[in-house]
Amino acid sequence: MESCGGVYQQNGKAIDPFVLFANEGCNLMRVRLWHSPHSVWSGYDDVKKTMQRAKENNMAVLLDFHYSDTWADPQHQVIPAAWQHTGSLEILADSLYNYTYNTLQKLDKAGLVPLMVQIGNEVNIEIIQPADDMITNSINWKRNIFLLNKGIAAVDDFNKTSGNNIRKMIHLAQPENAFWWMHEATDNGLADFEWIGLSYYPKWSTYKFQEIPQALDSLRQLYGRQVMIVETAYPHTMLDADAAGNILGKEALIAEYPATPQGQLDYLTDLVRLTRDGGGHGVVYWEPAWISTSCSTLWGQGSHWDNATFFDAANGNEALPAFDFFDTNTYK
């Protein structure tokens, strides 16, 4: 965003967004890593810079291995181009292992070891699939678990050789999907890990807002893992700052929380309370800094999320009340 002219403001003055988030109480930054992206963004060098800025501002990092060159989600788990012709499942798994291990080794040498890592992003479907033959309605569990376990093993082996203690997370979209997925994965031999990470967007979930504690507590009890919401969002306006179009429209709203700056803050404050009530240990917002700029995505120029950031596009990207969500005193 900064490279495309984006400026963030607080009290009418430009501010480094990393400084702003840290000053407001953010203690964990979730960072996306693509294998070989088609731009300079979200590859290793870019991620390294982001992690350095997070470290300089005393924020820990949750490193999100997408195992793809582009967005990985419940409908897309596209194999990196570099791995397309590996020839066998064993070689593909070794590629995943070596990539994970070597990435952590390079970050260690740079003094940037993450606090925790995601072994894949929203892995509701089978990971590392060919782009032209994507299967979304069934999973080859033997293949899927073999690959996921290689990622887990890479982190475990790196911890042993380096003396670090990076925690491992499996990330699934929407709580309802975590139950069937974890059941199948456990039955098929998923290796040990510490965290279940969840995306929770009311727009796409069958769980109503007030049911979140029940979902989190059930997952904790059934599978003996810590639980964190690693993606959520809520609009602060229905206005669109550019021609890109916003993903979160009126259908994303909950009746008690209007699309206003206060409504957005109230949603987050209550979600943190509900997460704690269910025994969860954290809430990460996606994506609070995706302001409208001259940058382009695969789908158009600008931001598809400008109405759900922590910044007011109609007022020079002034910081919104949503930043109070980081203040733990809010939840006492």
Contacts in CASP RR format, 6 or more apart in sequence:
PFRMAT RR
TARGET T0000
AUTHOR 0000-0000-0000
METHOD contacts of the structure
MODEL  1
MESCGGVYQQNGKAIDPFVLFANEGCNLMRVRLWHSPHSVWSGYDDVKKT
MQRAKENNMAVLLDFHYSDTWADPQHQVIPAAWQHTGSLEILADSLYNYT
YNTLQKLDKAGLVPLMVQIGNEVNIEIIQPADDMITNSINWKRNIFLLNK
GIAAVDDFNKTSGNNIRKMIHLAQPENAFWWMHEATDNGLADFEWIGLSY
YPKWSTYKFQEIPQALDSLRQLYGRQVMIVETAYPHTMLDADAAGNILGK
EALIAEYPATPQGQLDYLTDLVRLTRDGGGHGVVYWEPAWISTSCSTLWG
QGSHWDNATFFDAANGNEALPAFDFFDTNTYK
1 17 0 8 1.000
1 289 0 8 1.000
1 290 0 8 1.000
1 291 0 8 1.000
1 293 0 8 1.000
1 295 0 8 1.000
2 17 0 8 1.000
3 295 0 8 1.000
4 293 0 8 1.000
4 294 0 8 1.000
4 295 0 8 1.000
5 293 0 8 1.000
5 294 0 8 1.000
6 291 0 8 1.000
6 293 0 8 1.000
6 317 0 8 1.000
7 14 0 8 1.000
7 316 0 8 1.000
7 317 0 8 1.000
8 14 0 8 1.000
8 15 0 8 1.000
8 16 0 8 1.000
8 17 0 8 1.000
8 20 0 8 1.000
8 289 0 8 1.000
8 291 0 8 1.000
8 311 0 8 1.000
8 317 0 8 1.000
8 319 0 8 1.000
9 15 0 8 1.000
9 311 0 8 1.000
9 316 0 8 1.000
9 317 0 8 1.000
9 318 0 8 1.000
9 319 0 8 1.000
10 20 0 8 1.000
10 318 0 8 1.000
10 319 0 8 1.000
11 318 0 8 1.000
11 319 0 8 1.000
12 318 0 8 1.000
15 319 0 8 1.000
17 289 0 8 1.000
18 53 0 8 1.000
18 54 0 8 1.000
18 56 0 8 1.000
18 57 0 8 1.000
18 59 0 8 1.000
19 57 0 8 1.000
20 319 0 8 1.000
20 323 0 8 1.000
21 29 0 8 1.000
21 57 0 8 1.000
21 59 0 8 1.000
21 288 0 8 1.000
21 289 0 8 1.000
21 323 0 8 1.000
21 326 0 8 1.000
22 57 0 8 1.000
22 58 0 8 1.000
22 59 0 8 1.000
24 319 0 8 1.000
24 323 0 8 1.000
24 324 0 8 1.000
24 326 0 8 1.000
24 327 0 8 1.000
25 326 0 8 1.000
25 327 0 8 1.000
26 59 0 8 1.000
26 326 0 8 1.000
27 58 0 8 1.000
27 59 0 8 1.000
27 60 0 8 1.000
27 326 0 8 1.000
28 59 0 8 1.000
28 60 0 8 1.000
28 61 0 8 1.000
28 62 0 8 1.000
28 115 0 8 1.000
28 282 0 8 1.000
28 284 0 8 1.000
29 50 0 8 1.000
29 54 0 8 1.000
29 59 0 8 1.000
29 60 0 8 1.000
29 61 0 8 1.000
29 62 0 8 1.000
30 61 0 8 1.000
30 62 0 8 1.000
30 64 0 8 1.000
30 230 0 8 1.000
30 284 0 8 1.000
30 286 0 8 1.000
31 47 0 8 1.000
31 50 0 8 1.000
31 51 0 8 1.000
31 54 0 8 1.000
31 61 0 8 1.000
31 62 0 8 1.000
31 63 0 8 1.000
31 64 0 8 1.000
31 114 0 8 1.000
32 42 0 8 1.000
32 47 0 8 1.000
32 64 0 8 1.000
32 66 0 8 1.000
32 121 0 8 1.000
33 42 0 8 1.000
33 43 0 8 1.000
33 44 0 8 1.000
33 47 0 8 1.000
33 63 0 8 1.000
33 64 0 8 1.000
33 65 0 8 1.000
33 66 0 8 1.000
33 103 0 8 1.000
34 42 0 8 1.000
34 43 0 8 1.000
34 66 0 8 1.000
34 68 0 8 1.000
34 69 0 8 1.000
34 70 0 8 1.000
35 43 0 8 1.000
35 66 0 8 1.000
35 67 0 8 1.000
35 68 0 8 1.000
35 69 0 8 1.000
35 80 0 8 1.000
35 82 0 8 1.000
35 83 0 8 1.000
35 99 0 8 1.000
36 43 0 8 1.000
36 69 0 8 1.000
36 80 0 8 1.000
36 81 0 8 1.000
36 82 0 8 1.000
37 43 0 8 1.000
37 69 0 8 1.000
37 70 0 8 1.000
38 69 0 8 1.000
38 70 0 8 1.000
40 46 0 8 1.000
44 103 0 8 1.000
44 106 0 8 1.000
47 63 0 8 1.000
48 106 0 8 1.000
48 107 0 8 1.000
48 110 0 8 1.000
48 112 0 8 1.000
51 61 0 8 1.000
51 63 0 8 1.000
51 107 0 8 1.000
51 112 0 8 1.000
51 114 0 8 1.000
52 110 0 8 1.000
52 112 0 8 1.000
54 60 0 8 1.000
54 61 0 8 1.000
55 61 0 8 1.000
55 111 0 8 1.000
55 112 0 8 1.000
60 114 0 8 1.000
60 115 0 8 1.000
61 112 0 8 1.000
61 114 0 8 1.000
61 115 0 8 1.000
62 114 0 8 1.000
62 115 0 8 1.000
62 116 0 8 1.000
62 117 0 8 1.000
62 118 0 8 1.000
62 169 0 8 1.000
62 230 0 8 1.000
62 284 0 8 1.000
63 107 0 8 1.000
63 114 0 8 1.000
63 116 0 8 1.000
63 117 0 8 1.000
63 118 0 8 1.000
64 117 0 8 1.000
64 118 0 8 1.000
64 120 0 8 1.000
64 121 0 8 1.000
64 171 0 8 1.000
65 100 0 8 1.000
65 103 0 8 1.000
65 117 0 8 1.000
65 118 0 8 1.000
65 119 0 8 1.000
65 120 0 8 1.000
65 121 0 8 1.000
65 151 0 8 1.000
66 72 0 8 1.000
66 120 0 8 1.000
66 121 0 8 1.000
67 77 0 8 1.000
67 80 0 8 1.000
67 96 0 8 1.000
67 99 0 8 1.000
67 120 0 8 1.000
67 121 0 8 1.000
67 127 0 8 1.000
67 128 0 8 1.000
68 76 0 8 1.000
68 77 0 8 1.000
68 78 0 8 1.000
68 79 0 8 1.000
68 80 0 8 1.000
68 121 0 8 1.000
68 128 0 8 1.000
69 78 0 8 1.000
69 80 0 8 1.000
69 81 0 8 1.000
70 76 0 8 1.000
70 78 0 8 1.000
70 298 0 8 1.000
72 78 0 8 1.000
72 120 0 8 1.000
72 121 0 8 1.000
72 122 0 8 1.000
72 123 0 8 1.000
72 127 0 8 1.000
73 121 0 8 1.000
73 122 0 8 1.000
73 173 0 8 1.000
74 122 0 8 1.000
74 124 0 8 1.000
74 125 0 8 1.000
74 136 0 8 1.000
74 173 0 8 1.000
74 177 0 8 1.000
75 125 0 8 1.000
75 134 0 8 1.000
75 136 0 8 1.000
76 134 0 8 1.000
77 123 0 8 1.000
77 125 0 8 1.000
77 126 0 8 1.000
77 127 0 8 1.000
77 128 0 8 1.000
77 129 0 8 1.000
77 134 0 8 1.000
78 129 0 8 1.000
78 130 0 8 1.000
78 131 0 8 1.000
78 134 0 8 1.000
79 128 0 8 1.000
79 129 0 8 1.000
79 130 0 8 1.000
79 131 0 8 1.000
80 128 0 8 1.000
82 95 0 8 1.000
83 92 0 8 1.000
83 95 0 8 1.000
83 96 0 8 1.000
83 128 0 8 1.000
84 130 0 8 1.000
86 92 0 8 1.000
86 95 0 8 1.000
89 143 0 8 1.000
89 146 0 8 1.000
89 147 0 8 1.000
92 128 0 8 1.000
92 147 0 8 1.000
93 146 0 8 1.000
93 147 0 8 1.000
93 150 0 8 1.000
94 150 0 8 1.000
96 128 0 8 1.000
96 147 0 8 1.000
96 150 0 8 1.000
96 151 0 8 1.000
96 154 0 8 1.000
97 150 0 8 1.000
97 151 0 8 1.000
97 153 0 8 1.000
97 154 0 8 1.000
98 154 0 8 1.000
100 117 0 8 1.000
100 119 0 8 1.000
100 150 0 8 1.000
100 151 0 8 1.000
100 154 0 8 1.000
100 155 0 8 1.000
100 158 0 8 1.000
101 154 0 8 1.000
101 157 0 8 1.000
101 158 0 8 1.000
104 113 0 8 1.000
104 114 0 8 1.000
104 117 0 8 1.000
104 154 0 8 1.000
104 155 0 8 1.000
104 158 0 8 1.000
104 162 0 8 1.000
104 164 0 8 1.000
104 166 0 8 1.000
105 158 0 8 1.000
105 162 0 8 1.000
107 113 0 8 1.000
107 114 0 8 1.000
108 158 0 8 1.000
108 162 0 8 1.000
108 164 0 8 1.000
113 162 0 8 1.000
113 164 0 8 1.000
113 166 0 8 1.000
114 166 0 8 1.000
115 166 0 8 1.000
115 167 0 8 1.000
116 166 0 8 1.000
116 167 0 8 1.000
116 168 0 8 1.000
116 169 0 8 1.000
116 194 0 8 1.000
116 195 0 8 1.000
117 155 0 8 1.000
117 166 0 8 1.000
117 167 0 8 1.000
117 168 0 8 1.000
117 169 0 8 1.000
118 169 0 8 1.000
118 170 0 8 1.000
118 171 0 8 1.000
118 197 0 8 1.000
118 230 0 8 1.000
119 148 0 8 1.000
119 151 0 8 1.000
119 152 0 8 1.000
119 155 0 8 1.000
119 168 0 8 1.000
119 169 0 8 1.000
119 170 0 8 1.000
119 193 0 8 1.000
120 127 0 8 1.000
120 148 0 8 1.000
120 170 0 8 1.000
120 171 0 8 1.000
121 171 0 8 1.000
122 171 0 8 1.000
122 172 0 8 1.000
122 173 0 8 1.000
122 199 0 8 1.000
123 148 0 8 1.000
123 170 0 8 1.000
123 171 0 8 1.000
123 172 0 8 1.000
123 181 0 8 1.000
124 172 0 8 1.000
124 173 0 8 1.000
124 177 0 8 1.000
124 181 0 8 1.000
125 134 0 8 1.000
125 135 0 8 1.000
125 136 0 8 1.000
125 139 0 8 1.000
126 135 0 8 1.000
126 139 0 8 1.000
126 140 0 8 1.000
126 143 0 8 1.000
126 144 0 8 1.000
127 144 0 8 1.000
127 147 0 8 1.000
127 148 0 8 1.000
128 147 0 8 1.000
129 135 0 8 1.000
139 184 0 8 1.000
141 184 0 8 1.000
141 185 0 8 1.000
141 188 0 8 1.000
142 188 0 8 1.000
144 185 0 8 1.000
144 188 0 8 1.000
145 185 0 8 1.000
145 188 0 8 1.000
145 189 0 8 1.000
145 190 0 8 1.000
148 170 0 8 1.000
148 185 0 8 1.000
148 190 0 8 1.000
148 191 0 8 1.000
149 189 0 8 1.000
149 190 0 8 1.000
149 191 0 8 1.000
152 168 0 8 1.000
152 191 0 8 1.000
152 192 0 8 1.000
152 193 0 8 1.000
153 191 0 8 1.000
155 166 0 8 1.000
155 168 0 8 1.000
156 168 0 8 1.000
158 164 0 8 1.000
158 166 0 8 1.000
159 165 0 8 1.000
159 166 0 8 1.000
167 193 0 8 1.000
167 194 0 8 1.000
167 195 0 8 1.000
168 193 0 8 1.000
168 194 0 8 1.000
168 195 0 8 1.000
169 193 0 8 1.000
169 194 0 8 1.000
169 195 0 8 1.000
169 196 0 8 1.000
169 197 0 8 1.000
169 228 0 8 1.000
169 230 0 8 1.000
170 182 0 8 1.000
170 185 0 8 1.000
170 190 0 8 1.000
170 193 0 8 1.000
170 195 0 8 1.000
170 196 0 8 1.000
170 197 0 8 1.000
171 197 0 8 1.000
171 198 0 8 1.000
171 199 0 8 1.000
171 230 0 8 1.000
172 178 0 8 1.000
172 181 0 8 1.000
172 182 0 8 1.000
172 196 0 8 1.000
172 197 0 8 1.000
172 198 0 8 1.000
172 199 0 8 1.000
173 198 0 8 1.000
173 199 0 8 1.000
173 204 0 8 1.000
173 231 0 8 1.000
174 198 0 8 1.000
174 199 0 8 1.000
174 200 0 8 1.000
174 201 0 8 1.000
174 204 0 8 1.000
174 205 0 8 1.000
174 206 0 8 1.000
174 207 0 8 1.000
175 198 0 8 1.000
175 200 0 8 1.000
175 205 0 8 1.000
175 207 0 8 1.000
175 212 0 8 1.000
175 215 0 8 1.000
175 216 0 8 1.000
175 219 0 8 1.000
176 205 0 8 1.000
176 206 0 8 1.000
176 207 0 8 1.000
176 215 0 8 1.000
178 196 0 8 1.000
178 198 0 8 1.000
178 215 0 8 1.000
178 219 0 8 1.000
179 218 0 8 1.000
179 219 0 8 1.000
179 222 0 8 1.000
182 196 0 8 1.000
182 219 0 8 1.000
182 222 0 8 1.000
182 223 0 8 1.000
186 223 0 8 1.000
193 225 0 8 1.000
194 225 0 8 1.000
194 226 0 8 1.000
195 225 0 8 1.000
195 226 0 8 1.000
195 227 0 8 1.000
195 228 0 8 1.000
196 219 0 8 1.000
196 223 0 8 1.000
196 225 0 8 1.000
196 226 0 8 1.000
196 227 0 8 1.000
196 228 0 8 1.000
197 227 0 8 1.000
197 228 0 8 1.000
197 229 0 8 1.000
197 230 0 8 1.000
198 216 0 8 1.000
198 227 0 8 1.000
198 228 0 8 1.000
198 229 0 8 1.000
198 230 0 8 1.000
198 231 0 8 1.000
199 229 0 8 1.000
199 230 0 8 1.000
199 231 0 8 1.000
199 232 0 8 1.000
199 286 0 8 1.000
200 207 0 8 1.000
200 212 0 8 1.000
200 229 0 8 1.000
200 231 0 8 1.000
200 232 0 8 1.000
200 271 0 8 1.000
201 231 0 8 1.000
201 232 0 8 1.000
201 233 0 8 1.000
201 252 0 8 1.000
202 208 0 8 1.000
202 209 0 8 1.000
202 252 0 8 1.000
202 254 0 8 1.000
203 248 0 8 1.000
203 251 0 8 1.000
203 252 0 8 1.000
207 215 0 8 1.000
209 254 0 8 1.000
209 270 0 8 1.000
209 271 0 8 1.000
209 274 0 8 1.000
210 274 0 8 1.000
212 271 0 8 1.000
212 274 0 8 1.000
212 275 0 8 1.000
212 277 0 8 1.000
212 278 0 8 1.000
213 274 0 8 1.000
213 275 0 8 1.000
213 277 0 8 1.000
213 278 0 8 1.000
213 279 0 8 1.000
214 278 0 8 1.000
216 227 0 8 1.000
216 275 0 8 1.000
216 278 0 8 1.000
216 279 0 8 1.000
216 280 0 8 1.000
217 278 0 8 1.000
217 279 0 8 1.000
219 225 0 8 1.000
219 227 0 8 1.000
220 226 0 8 1.000
220 227 0 8 1.000
220 278 0 8 1.000
220 279 0 8 1.000
220 280 0 8 1.000
226 280 0 8 1.000
226 281 0 8 1.000
227 279 0 8 1.000
227 280 0 8 1.000
227 281 0 8 1.000
228 280 0 8 1.000
228 281 0 8 1.000
228 282 0 8 1.000
228 283 0 8 1.000
228 284 0 8 1.000
229 271 0 8 1.000
229 275 0 8 1.000
229 280 0 8 1.000
229 282 0 8 1.000
229 283 0 8 1.000
229 284 0 8 1.000
230 284 0 8 1.000
230 286 0 8 1.000
231 284 0 8 1.000
231 285 0 8 1.000
231 286 0 8 1.000
232 268 0 8 1.000
232 271 0 8 1.000
232 283 0 8 1.000
232 284 0 8 1.000
232 285 0 8 1.000
232 286 0 8 1.000
233 248 0 8 1.000
233 285 0 8 1.000
233 286 0 8 1.000
233 287 0 8 1.000
233 305 0 8 1.000
233 308 0 8 1.000
234 248 0 8 1.000
234 252 0 8 1.000
234 257 0 8 1.000
234 263 0 8 1.000
234 264 0 8 1.000
234 267 0 8 1.000
234 268 0 8 1.000
234 308 0 8 1.000
235 246 0 8 1.000
235 248 0 8 1.000
235 249 0 8 1.000
235 252 0 8 1.000
235 253 0 8 1.000
235 259 0 8 1.000
235 264 0 8 1.000
235 307 0 8 1.000
235 308 0 8 1.000
236 259 0 8 1.000
236 260 0 8 1.000
236 261 0 8 1.000
236 263 0 8 1.000
236 264 0 8 1.000
236 307 0 8 1.000
236 308 0 8 1.000
236 309 0 8 1.000
236 312 0 8 1.000
236 320 0 8 1.000
236 322 0 8 1.000
237 259 0 8 1.000
237 260 0 8 1.000
237 261 0 8 1.000
237 307 0 8 1.000
237 312 0 8 1.000
237 314 0 8 1.000
238 249 0 8 1.000
238 250 0 8 1.000
238 259 0 8 1.000
238 307 0 8 1.000
239 307 0 8 1.000
239 313 0 8 1.000
239 314 0 8 1.000
240 246 0 8 1.000
240 306 0 8 1.000
240 307 0 8 1.000
241 291 0 8 1.000
241 292 0 8 1.000
241 303 0 8 1.000
241 306 0 8 1.000
241 307 0 8 1.000
241 313 0 8 1.000
241 314 0 8 1.000
242 292 0 8 1.000
242 301 0 8 1.000
242 302 0 8 1.000
242 303 0 8 1.000
242 306 0 8 1.000
243 300 0 8 1.000
243 301 0 8 1.000
243 302 0 8 1.000
244 292 0 8 1.000
244 297 0 8 1.000
244 299 0 8 1.000
244 300 0 8 1.000
244 301 0 8 1.000
244 302 0 8 1.000
244 303 0 8 1.000
244 304 0 8 1.000
244 306 0 8 1.000
245 304 0 8 1.000
246 304 0 8 1.000
246 305 0 8 1.000
246 306 0 8 1.000
246 307 0 8 1.000
246 308 0 8 1.000
247 304 0 8 1.000
247 305 0 8 1.000
247 308 0 8 1.000
248 305 0 8 1.000
248 307 0 8 1.000
248 308 0 8 1.000
249 307 0 8 1.000
250 259 0 8 1.000
253 259 0 8 1.000
254 267 0 8 1.000
256 266 0 8 1.000
257 263 0 8 1.000
257 264 0 8 1.000
257 266 0 8 1.000
257 267 0 8 1.000
259 307 0 8 1.000
261 312 0 8 1.000
261 320 0 8 1.000
261 321 0 8 1.000
261 322 0 8 1.000
262 321 0 8 1.000
264 308 0 8 1.000
264 320 0 8 1.000
264 321 0 8 1.000
264 322 0 8 1.000
265 320 0 8 1.000
265 321 0 8 1.000
265 322 0 8 1.000
265 324 0 8 1.000
265 325 0 8 1.000
268 283 0 8 1.000
268 285 0 8 1.000
268 322 0 8 1.000
268 325 0 8 1.000
269 324 0 8 1.000
269 325 0 8 1.000
269 330 0 8 1.000
269 331 0 8 1.000
271 283 0 8 1.000
272 282 0 8 1.000
272 283 0 8 1.000
272 325 0 8 1.000
272 330 0 8 1.000
272 331 0 8 1.000
273 331 0 8 1.000
275 281 0 8 1.000
275 282 0 8 1.000
275 283 0 8 1.000
276 331 0 8 1.000
283 325 0 8 1.000
285 310 0 8 1.000
285 322 0 8 1.000
285 325 0 8 1.000
287 305 0 8 1.000
287 309 0 8 1.000
288 309 0 8 1.000
288 310 0 8 1.000
288 311 0 8 1.000
288 322 0 8 1.000
289 309 0 8 1.000
289 310 0 8 1.000
289 311 0 8 1.000
290 303 0 8 1.000
290 304 0 8 1.000
290 305 0 8 1.000
290 306 0 8 1.000
290 309 0 8 1.000
291 303 0 8 1.000
291 306 0 8 1.000
291 309 0 8 1.000
291 311 0 8 1.000
291 313 0 8 1.000
291 317 0 8 1.000
292 302 0 8 1.000
292 303 0 8 1.000
292 306 0 8 1.000
292 313 0 8 1.000
293 302 0 8 1.000
293 303 0 8 1.000
294 301 0 8 1.000
294 302 0 8 1.000
295 301 0 8 1.000
295 302 0 8 1.000
295 303 0 8 1.000
296 302 0 8 1.000
297 304 0 8 1.000
303 309 0 8 1.000
306 313 0 8 1.000
307 313 0 8 1.000
309 320 0 8 1.000
310 319 0 8 1.000
310 320 0 8 1.000
310 322 0 8 1.000
310 323 0 8 1.000
311 317 0 8 1.000
311 318 0 8 1.000
311 319 0 8 1.000
311 320 0 8 1.000
312 318 0 8 1.000
312 319 0 8 1.000
312 320 0 8 1.000
324 330 0 8 1.000
END
